[in-house]
Amino acid sequence: MKNILVYGDLMIDRTWIVEGRVEPSVQAHAKVIPMRRVDSSRQSDRFGGAGMTASAMVNFCEDVASVHLLCWSDCSDVEKIKDKVYLDYLSSEKKPVTTIKFRVYDIGKKGLPELKFRFDQDAPKPELPLSLPPDLPKPDFIVISDFNKGAVQINILKALLTKYPAASWFIDTKNHQLFNDFPELKATGGTIFANREEAFRLWQTLNPFNSRETLDISSDLKYCRSDLLHIGKAIRETLTKWTLVIKLD
């Protein structure tokens, strides 16, 4: 049985599904768009970002003893949806610093939800302490789920690497500067997950001179197979101890 530690940008995916008649009593001077009624049974908060990664490991992975999610600080919005995930806090402050992705859906003509509004409430970059929680269990795997929102900070990565040198690392990051900001990570080894654009940006960062002369990349970043093979080979030549998985999304 394995222990897994997930560290990254914890988010809450907040969803409302609205239906019913539009309220007619709207005063002209108020300039308020009428809102449909919201049934409480169609309001939900779920883990997003690193939280979704942790929740998926709890529910879908075998031979898992525990999944611990390293959070910025205690937050009631997070506590109520922890879904069998153990929460460990880097700060003792109790304030809502969690990023919230708010989506409002309407019931369409076919009876299916249709996205109407999207609001992203990004939390400010936290000021994190230099030490890890003292009771954090020894992980077999460290999973970095980095959406480049500020939660993944070099001092915490260094602390994890120092305290758990034998752990296997899995990294999914939108920060293409990560290995430059934390060069000690290159010698650790592990698995990197990246989509086409993330792989291209990482390749450019690791090979700033060679990357300028080779590929004619279209604006929509839809690389062909030969481009992806070239990018993957160049990254592996630099990060010799890492396995690269490119997601074709």
Residue pairs with C-beta under 8 A, 6 or more apart in sequence:
1 63
1 64
1 65
2 63
2 64
2 65
2 140
2 141
3 64
3 65
3 66
3 67
3 68
3 137
3 138
3 139
3 140
3 141
4 54
4 57
4 61
4 64
4 66
4 67
4 68
4 139
4 140
4 141
4 143
5 67
5 68
5 70
5 136
5 139
5 141
5 142
5 143
5 160
5 164
5 167
6 50
6 53
6 54
6 57
6 67
6 68
6 69
6 70
6 85
6 143
6 145
7 50
7 69
7 70
7 142
7 143
7 144
7 145
7 151
7 152
7 156
7 157
7 160
8 49
8 50
8 53
8 143
8 144
8 145
8 146
8 147
8 151
8 152
9 49
9 50
9 99
9 145
9 146
9 147
9 148
9 149
9 150
9 151
9 152
10 47
10 48
10 49
10 50
10 51
10 69
10 71
10 72
10 78
10 98
10 99
10 151
11 47
11 48
11 49
11 50
11 51
11 52
11 98
11 99
11 100
11 101
11 147
11 149
12 45
12 46
12 47
12 48
12 51
12 77
12 78
12 81
12 98
12 99
12 100
12 101
13 45
13 46
13 47
13 48
13 52
13 101
13 103
14 43
14 44
14 45
14 100
14 101
14 102
14 103
15 43
15 44
15 45
15 46
15 103
15 104
15 105
16 38
16 42
16 43
16 102
16 103
16 104
16 105
17 38
17 39
17 42
17 43
17 105
17 106
17 107
17 113
18 35
18 36
18 37
18 38
18 42
18 104
18 105
18 106
18 107
18 116
19 36
19 37
19 39
19 106
19 107
20 36
20 37
21 36
21 37
22 34
22 35
22 36
23 34
23 35
24 34
26 32
26 34
36 106
45 77
45 80
45 81
46 52
46 55
46 81
47 54
47 55
47 81
47 83
47 85
48 99
48 101
49 99
49 145
49 147
49 149
50 69
50 145
50 147
50 151
51 69
51 78
51 85
53 143
53 145
53 172
54 67
54 68
54 69
54 85
54 143
55 83
55 84
55 85
57 64
57 67
57 143
58 64
58 67
58 83
58 84
58 85
59 83
59 84
66 86
66 137
67 84
67 85
67 86
68 85
68 86
68 87
68 88
68 136
68 137
68 139
69 82
69 85
69 86
69 87
69 88
70 88
70 90
70 132
70 133
70 136
70 156
71 78
71 87
71 88
71 89
71 90
72 89
72 90
72 91
72 97
72 98
72 123
72 126
72 128
72 151
73 89
73 90
73 91
73 92
73 93
73 94
73 95
73 97
73 126
74 89
74 91
74 92
74 93
74 94
75 94
75 95
75 96
75 97
75 98
76 96
77 96
77 98
77 100
78 87
78 98
79 87
88 133
88 135
88 136
89 133
90 126
90 128
90 129
90 132
90 133
90 156
91 126
91 128
91 129
96 123
97 123
97 124
97 126
98 123
99 120
99 121
99 122
99 123
99 149
100 120
100 121
101 118
101 119
101 120
101 121
102 117
102 118
102 119
102 120
102 121
103 115
103 117
103 118
103 119
104 115
104 116
104 117
104 118
105 113
105 114
105 115
105 116
106 113
106 114
106 116
107 113
107 114
108 114
122 149
123 149
123 150
124 150
125 149
125 150
126 150
126 151
128 153
128 155
128 156
130 155
130 159
131 159
132 156
132 159
132 160
132 163
138 164
138 167
139 164
139 167
140 167
140 168
141 167
141 168
141 169
141 170
142 160
142 164
142 167
142 168
142 169
142 170
143 169
143 170
143 171
143 172
144 152
144 157
144 169
144 170
144 171
144 172
144 173
145 172
146 152
146 171
146 172
146 173
146 174
146 175
146 178
147 174
148 173
148 174
148 175
152 173
152 175
152 178
154 181
154 182
157 182
157 185
158 182
158 184
160 167
161 184
161 185
161 188
168 189
168 190
168 191
169 185
169 188
169 189
169 190
169 191
170 190
170 191
170 193
171 178
171 190
171 191
171 192
171 193
172 192
172 193
172 194
173 192
173 194
173 198
174 198
175 181
176 198
176 201
176 202
176 204
176 205
177 205
178 185
179 185
179 186
179 202
179 205
179 206
179 239
180 205
180 206
186 238
186 239
186 241
186 242
187 241
188 241
189 241
189 242
190 241
190 242
190 243
191 242
191 243
191 244
191 245
192 202
192 235
192 239
192 242
192 243
192 244
192 245
193 245
193 247
194 202
194 244
194 245
194 246
194 247
195 246
195 247
195 248
195 249
196 221
196 222
196 223
196 228
196 246
196 247
196 248
196 249
197 221
199 228
199 231
199 232
199 235
199 244
199 246
200 217
200 221
200 223
200 231
202 235
203 211
203 231
203 234
203 235
204 211
206 234
206 235
206 238
206 239
207 234
207 238
210 234
211 234
214 230
215 223
215 227
215 230
215 231
217 223
217 227
223 231
228 246
231 246
232 244
232 246
235 242
235 244
236 242
236 244
